[in-house]
Amino acid sequence: MKCETDSATIDYEEHGEGRAIVFLHGWTMNRRLEIADYEPILTARGGGWRRIYPDLPGMGLSVARRIDNQDDMLAAMLAFIERVLPDERFVLAGTSLGSYLARGIAARLRPRIDGLLLRVPAVIPDTARRTLPPFDPLVRDDALVATLEERERAVLGDVLVQAPGYLEALRRKTHGLVQPAIDACAPFVAAMRADPARYAFSFDLAAAEGSFTRPALIVAGRQDTVVGYRDAWDILERYPRATFAVIDRADHGWPVESPDLLAALVDDWLDRIEKAEQSR
């Protein structure tokens, strides 16, 4: 399906019926990654949720016409929500930079949002200002890594658990979902990412979002060398109904080999949203 806004044509798909959840993928990714991670969880719940998966402008199948900075991206996604969910309450989930956008949306539409999920959240857009752990493999197997061709080694990046099962799961996700998404991005996406002034909102997000009092879930990877985990602690007190989980054996691509853990956390989050609705 397609949604026309003033600045973009946003391609998206929906699954199921019921209360709406909007999923926002990470920078240079597309909706296929969110669908792969969340659809098994939501399908297993047996209905009751309408899942909406958009591609961000310039990524996936979405086309950007007038997107120059993150404020423009936020405006486009707010326009998308107004067209797809006019005046409706909904739940919002973001991954990586999608979490940053989700927080921006929540700051603008707080009365309509019943829950928020921030997975491996990019709290600080400027990479130079992030608190990042050093890369240190949890399981080291130099012989296994040496079997990788140089090109594949560059594509896969750092391998956190250098064991055959983990490596195969990482290979499937990277070659099947991550790299094709990166290859399909419009040129302006990389240019925005390289400019901290364009990649961040022009306004103070912390001041704008205030306190979000609906059920939330914040999940960070203990070994995430892309966005880290420590910076997420700084926003925790703004979410008094948040479960905060820092997952060991988890980098920025989590979950690679522990989808059951994601499912347990998401199920608990959705249960809390449903119970909060019943108690109103």
C-alpha positions in Angstrom: 0.0 0.0 0.0 1.1 3.6 -0.6 0.4 6.8 1.4 1.0 10.2 -0.2 2.3 13.0 2.0 3.6 16.4 0.9 7.2 15.3 1.1 7.1 11.5 0.4 5.3 8.5 -0.9 5.4 6.1 1.9 5.1 2.4 1.0 3.7 0.2 3.8 1.9 -3.0 4.6 -0.5 -4.2 7.3 -1.1 -7.4 9.0 -4.1 -8.4 11.2 -6.9 -6.5 12.7 -7.6 -4.7 16.0 -5.7 -2.1 17.9 -2.9 -0.5 15.8 0.8 -0.8 16.3 3.1 1.2 14.0 6.7 -0.2 13.6 9.6 2.1 12.6 12.7 0.4 11.4 16.3 1.6 11.7 18.3 3.9 9.5 19.2 2.4 6.1 16.9 -0.6 6.9 13.4 -1.3 5.7 10.2 -2.9 7.0 11.2 -6.4 6.2 13.4 -6.6 9.2 10.6 -5.5 11.6 8.2 -8.0 9.9 10.7 -10.8 10.3 11.2 -10.1 14.0 7.7 -9.2 15.1 5.2 -11.0 13.0 5.9 -14.5 14.6 5.3 -12.9 18.0 2.1 -11.1 17.0 0.7 -14.0 15.0 1.2 -16.3 18.0 -0.9 -14.0 20.1 -3.9 -14.9 18.0 -5.2 -11.6 16.8 -6.3 -8.3 18.3 -3.6 -6.2 16.9 -3.3 -4.4 13.5 0.3 -4.2 12.6 1.5 -1.3 10.4 4.9 -1.5 8.8 6.0 1.5 6.8 9.3 2.0 5.0 10.9 5.3 6.0 11.2 7.9 3.2 14.2 7.1 1.0 14.4 3.6 2.3 12.8 0.3 1.2 10.1 1.1 -1.4 9.3 4.6 0.0 10.2 7.7 -2.1 11.3 11.0 -0.6 10.7 14.3 -2.4 11.5 16.9 0.1 13.4 15.3 3.0 16.6 17.2 4.0 16.9 16.5 7.7 15.4 14.6 10.7 12.7 17.3 11.3 11.5 16.6 7.7 11.5 12.9 8.4 9.5 13.3 11.5 7.0 15.6 9.7 6.6 12.9 7.0 5.9 10.2 9.5 3.5 12.3 11.4 1.6 13.0 8.1 1.6 9.3 7.4 0.1 8.5 10.8 -2.6 11.2 10.3 -3.6 9.7 7.0 -3.5 6.0 8.0 -4.8 6.4 11.6 -6.8 9.6 11.6 -7.6 10.6 15.2 -7.0 7.0 16.4 -5.1 5.8 19.4 -2.2 3.5 18.7 0.9 1.9 19.9 4.4 2.7 18.6 7.6 0.6 18.3 11.0 1.8 17.0 14.3 0.1 16.4 17.6 2.0 16.6 17.1 5.4 14.9 13.4 4.4 14.5 13.3 4.7 18.3 14.5 8.2 18.1 11.8 9.0 15.6 9.2 7.1 17.7 10.1 9.4 20.7 9.7 12.4 18.5 6.2 11.2 17.4 5.3 10.4 21.0 6.3 14.0 22.0 3.9 15.3 19.4 1.0 12.9 19.7 1.3 11.7 23.3 -2.4 11.7 24.2 -3.0 9.2 21.4 -0.2 6.7 22.1 -1.0 3.8 24.5 2.5 2.2 24.6 6.0 2.7 23.3 8.8 0.1 22.5 12.4 1.3 22.0 14.6 -1.6 20.8 18.4 -1.0 20.7 17.5 2.7 20.8 19.7 5.4 19.2 19.4 8.0 22.0 22.2 10.3 20.8 22.2 10.8 17.0 25.8 12.1 16.9 28.0 9.0 17.0 30.9 10.9 18.4 28.9 11.7 21.5 27.7 8.2 22.2 29.0 6.0 25.1 30.0 2.8 23.4 31.6 -0.3 24.7 34.7 -1.7 22.9 34.2 -4.7 20.7 35.3 -7.8 22.5 34.0 -11.2 21.2 32.3 -13.3 23.8 33.4 -16.4 22.0 36.6 -16.1 19.9 37.4 -18.5 17.1 40.1 -17.0 14.9 40.1 -20.1 12.6 36.4 -19.8 12.0 36.6 -16.1 11.2 39.5 -16.8 8.9 37.3 -18.9 6.7 35.3 -15.9 5.7 36.1 -14.2 2.5 37.3 -10.6 2.9 34.2 -9.2 1.3 31.8 -11.1 3.5 33.9 -10.2 6.6 33.4 -6.6 5.7 29.6 -7.1 5.2 29.1 -9.1 8.4 31.1 -6.7 10.5 32.2 -7.7 14.0 31.1 -11.2 15.0 30.1 -11.1 18.6 29.9 -14.9 19.1 32.4 -16.7 16.8 30.6 -20.0 16.7 29.1 -21.8 13.7 25.4 -21.5 14.8 25.6 -17.8 15.6 27.6 -17.1 12.5 25.1 -18.8 10.3 22.2 -16.9 11.9 24.1 -13.6 11.4 24.9 -14.6 7.8 21.2 -15.3 7.0 20.0 -12.0 8.5 22.7 -9.9 6.9 22.6 -11.3 3.4 18.8 -11.8 3.4 17.6 -8.6 5.0 20.3 -6.1 6.1 22.5 -5.7 3.1 19.7 -5.6 0.5 18.0 -2.8 2.6 21.2 -0.8 2.7 21.8 -1.2 -1.1 18.2 0.1 -1.8 18.6 3.4 0.1 18.4 6.7 -1.7 21.7 8.6 -1.7 20.5 11.4 0.6 20.1 8.8 3.4 23.9 8.4 3.7 24.4 12.1 3.4 22.0 12.8 6.3 23.7 10.2 8.4 27.1 11.8 7.9 25.9 15.2 9.1 25.0 15.3 12.8 23.2 18.6 12.4 20.8 17.0 9.8 20.6 13.6 11.5 19.3 15.0 14.8 16.1 16.9 15.5 16.6 20.7 15.7 14.6 20.8 18.9 15.4 19.4 22.4 13.8 16.0 22.4 14.1 15.5 26.1 12.3 18.7 26.9 9.6 18.0 24.2 8.8 14.4 25.4 8.6 15.2 29.1 7.2 12.1 30.9 5.6 9.2 29.0 3.3 7.4 31.5 1.9 4.6 29.4 3.5 1.1 29.4 6.9 1.1 27.7 9.7 -1.3 26.9 13.3 -0.3 26.4 15.7 -3.0 25.3 19.4 -2.4 24.9 22.3 -4.7 23.9 25.1 -5.1 26.4 27.6 -5.5 23.6 26.1 -3.0 21.2 29.0 -1.0 19.7 26.7 1.0 17.4 24.5 2.9 19.9 25.6 1.4 23.2 23.4 0.8 26.2 24.5 3.4 28.8 22.9 6.4 27.1 19.5 4.7 27.4 19.8 4.9 31.2 19.6 8.7 30.8 16.0 8.5 29.5 14.6 5.8 31.8 13.1 8.2 34.4 11.0 9.8 31.6 9.2 6.5 31.3 7.8 5.6 34.8 5.9 2.6 33.3 8.9 1.2 31.5 10.5 -2.2 31.7 14.2 -1.7 31.0 16.3 -4.7 29.8 20.0 -4.8 29.0 20.6 -8.0 27.2 23.8 -9.9 27.4 25.1 -11.7 24.3 23.4 -8.9 22.3 24.8 -6.4 19.8 23.0 -3.9 17.6 21.4 -6.7 15.5 19.7 -8.3 18.4 18.0 -10.7 18.3 20.2 -12.9 16.2 19.8 -16.1 18.1 17.4 -15.3 20.9 14.0 -14.5 19.3 12.2 -16.2 22.2 13.6 -13.6 24.6 12.3 -10.8 22.4 8.9 -12.6 22.3 8.7 -12.8 26.1 9.5 -9.1 26.5 7.1 -8.0 23.8 4.3 -10.2 25.1 4.7 -8.7 28.6 4.7 -5.2 27.1 1.5 -5.9 25.1 -0.1 -7.5 28.2 0.6 -4.4 30.2 -1.0 -2.2 27.5 -4.1 -4.3 27.4 -4.4 -4.4 31.2 -3.9 -0.6 31.4 -6.8 -0.2 28.9 -9.0 -2.4 30.9 -8.4 -0.4 34.1 -9.3 2.9 32.6 
